[in-house]
């Protein structure tokens, strides 16, 4: 399976669904992925998909193995609580695709907007623009 940014977003929605069957279907789709080609996408799905590493191990052993290998370089961090900075470092160290980094930052921006809203700062008062050095940008 080859997937792009939109496919990653669709898998992420399946992971975030309250219906656990959607997550299982997403893991089945991932079982056909060449994991070494989609390390950045796996990090995005792990960080924002709200599935514990043990669930990855059970549902998609090949993806679990790839994630664990990347995470083991950061032994000072609990796998369930990887910071945004740690995830970005892992992505950078593993030469993640620009589209996966862009999607990661989009998801981070969405989460940040929600956090600001909870603090009483309405999202419509903010605009977050992220530019990758190669000229691509992500807007929220």
C-alpha positions in Angstrom: 0.0 0.0 0.0 1.2 3.5 -0.9 -0.4 6.4 0.9 -0.2 10.1 0.8 -1.2 13.0 3.1 -4.9 12.5 2.5 -4.8 8.8 3.1 -2.8 9.5 6.3 -5.6 11.9 7.4 -8.2 9.2 6.7 -6.4 6.6 8.7 -6.0 9.2 11.5 -9.7 9.8 11.6 -10.3 6.0 11.8 -7.9 5.9 14.7 -9.6 8.7 16.5 -13.1 7.3 16.0 -15.0 6.1 19.0 -15.9 3.0 17.1 -12.9 0.6 17.9 -13.7 -1.4 14.7 -12.5 1.6 12.7 -9.1 1.5 14.4 -8.9 -2.2 13.6 -9.7 -1.6 9.9 -7.0 1.1 9.8 -4.4 -1.2 11.3 -5.4 -3.9 8.7 -4.7 -1.3 6.0 -1.4 -0.4 7.6 -0.3 -4.1 7.6 0.4 -3.9 3.9 2.6 -0.8 4.2 6.3 -0.8 3.6 7.0 0.7 7.0 10.5 2.0 6.3 9.1 4.2 3.5 6.5 5.8 5.8 8.2 6.5 9.1 6.9 10.0 9.4 3.4 9.0 8.7 3.6 6.3 11.4 4.8 8.9 13.9 1.8 11.2 12.9 -0.6 8.3 13.4 0.9 7.3 16.7 1.1 10.8 18.2 -2.4 11.9 17.1 -4.2 8.6 16.8 -4.6 8.0 20.5 -3.6 4.4 20.4 -1.1 2.9 22.9 2.0 1.2 21.7 0.7 -2.2 23.0 -2.4 -1.9 20.8 -0.1 -1.3 17.8 1.9 -4.4 18.8 -1.3 -6.4 18.9 -2.9 -5.1 15.7 0.0 -4.3 13.4 3.3 -6.0 14.5 5.3 -4.6 11.5 4.3 -1.0 12.3 4.9 -1.6 16.0 8.4 -2.9 15.3 9.2 0.2 13.2 7.9 2.6 15.8 9.7 0.9 18.6 13.0 1.0 16.7 12.6 4.7 16.2 11.5 5.3 19.8 14.3 3.3 21.3 16.7 6.1 20.4 14.8 8.2 23.0 14.9 5.9 26.0 14.5 8.8 28.4 10.9 9.2 27.3 7.8 7.2 28.0 6.4 5.9 24.7 2.9 6.9 25.7 3.9 10.5 26.3 6.3 11.5 23.6 6.5 15.3 23.4 6.0 17.2 20.1 9.7 18.0 20.1 10.7 14.4 20.6 8.4 13.3 17.8 9.8 16.0 15.4 13.3 14.9 16.3 12.5 11.3 15.6 10.9 12.3 12.3 14.0 14.5 11.3 16.5 11.8 12.4 14.6 9.2 10.2 14.3 11.5 7.2 10.5 11.7 7.2 8.8 13.0 4.2 7.9 16.7 4.0 4.2 15.8 3.7 4.3 13.9 7.0 6.1 16.7 8.8 3.6 19.2 7.3 0.7 17.0 8.5 2.3 16.6 11.9 2.5 20.4 12.3 -1.1 20.8 11.0 -2.3 18.4 13.7 -0.2 20.1 16.3 -1.7 23.4 15.3 -5.3 22.0 15.5 -4.5 20.7 19.0 -3.0 24.0 20.0 -6.0 26.0 18.8 -8.2 23.7 20.9 -6.0 24.3 23.9 -6.1 28.0 23.4 -9.9 27.9 23.1 -10.1 26.0 26.4 -8.0 28.8 28.0 -10.5 31.4 26.7 -8.7 32.5 23.6 -11.0 32.0 20.6 -9.5 30.3 17.6 -10.7 32.9 15.2 -8.3 35.4 16.8 -5.3 33.3 15.8 -3.7 32.3 12.6 -0.8 29.9 12.6 1.4 29.7 9.5 4.2 27.1 9.2 6.7 27.1 6.4 9.0 24.3 5.6 12.5 25.3 4.3 11.7 23.9 0.9 8.9 26.4 0.4 5.9 24.3 1.3 3.6 25.7 3.9 0.9 24.6 6.2 -1.9 27.0 7.4 -4.3 26.7 10.3 
